[in-house]
Structure formats: structure tokens, C-alpha cells
């Protein structure tokens, strides 16, 4: 068995997901974001951070468009790299509460349940914790979705490796 550490993200609409320990770079409470006209509801905000403009993604709204957005969000600044030959990319994820550090064990791996099948394009794995299936986000694929601009990289989506 192999254990590692990750970050549990509480998203809008009661959704939850996990990112790797080194992918979460910074948490911002009560951030000042700017709305982008005509952008999809799940990526309607940007954040000025470190002399750049980052897209801010609401995964809960992406997975269920009927979900209300987060009124007073926390933004998780995340970093990712599609492969070793591309520059790193950065983006923001809207959270309902600050991320929680958790331990993950390989023995907890599970298939993505049918109710989360829509997450397949943005999840690279899934595991069960406390009776709940938690998708592990593939940030490069998430920020490469149509209508989501990214700062610092142009990752290419790849085939999901989640067992069907």
C-alpha cells in the first residue's frame, strides 16, 4: 500500500474533489475577482495574481449548471503542467471553505460512480473516503476545457485513465 497527501476541495453544490499536495499553491479568502462578460457560468471570473490574470473555475457549476455559485468563495490557486515539455499553468478554483489536507491510500481507489460520470473529462482517478467517492482532478485537462483560458501554458487534453 502506498500513501500520499492531497487536498480535499469543497465545491459549490455540495460537490467535492481532490488535488495533489503540490498542486495547491495558495488560498485566498475574500478575493477580489473580475467578471468576464459572455463567459460560461463555470468560468465567469478572473483573478489578478502575481502580475498575471488567472481564470477562476467553479467545478460545482460545471458539473451541475443548476447549482448556484458561491457567494463568498475561497479561491485555491493551483499549478499544473501538462507534460515535461510545456510551461507550467496556473488557475483558480472556487471553494466553499478552505481546502483540507488529507491522506490518501492506494487501497481506497475506486471506479468513478455513475452519478459522477460527467467528471470523466477532468478526473484522472477516484478513491473512496468515508463512504464518498472523490474524483482526483486533472488540472491540465480541466483548464484546457473549451472556453477556459489559462495562464502560462496550453495543455492538451488526454484520454482519461479512470476505469469504466
Order of alpha helices (4+ residues) and beta strands (2+ residues): beta-beta-beta-beta-beta-beta-alpha-beta-beta-beta-beta-beta-alpha
